Amino acid sequence: MKKWDELTEEQQSEAKYYVLGVLLRDITQEGMRLIDDSADEAVIKAIEKAEKMQTPWFAHEYVMDAEYVDEDGNDRKLSDLLHQIARSTAMDALYSESDEYVIHGIA
């Protein structure tokens, strides 16, 4: 098993974008909520916009383009928050080598 800091930059980038894709799927299709209420509202509006435009398959794009207001009252891009969450999640993960057998989803 490898930890984040043992991955190459390319592997780190792939891991982060993999997690970002899962995160976007969970937000747009599974109803996953974020910690920040303003960010959640921005996600809901982005999904509603995609549905109104009759392009629900682009909901993730609308989410990435959305803005929210942070706890300090500043306008922020939702994509920045999602990239931070994806990076943190990827950094917490373990990465198996091709010859290692991993059982997941047990605990």
Buried (B, 14 or more C-beta within 10 A) or exposed (E): EBEBEEBEEEBBEEBBEBBBEBBBEEBBEEEBEBEBEBBBBBBBBBBEBBEEEEEBEBBBBBBBBBBBBEEEEEEBBBBEBBBEBBBEBBBEBEBEEEEEEEEEEEE
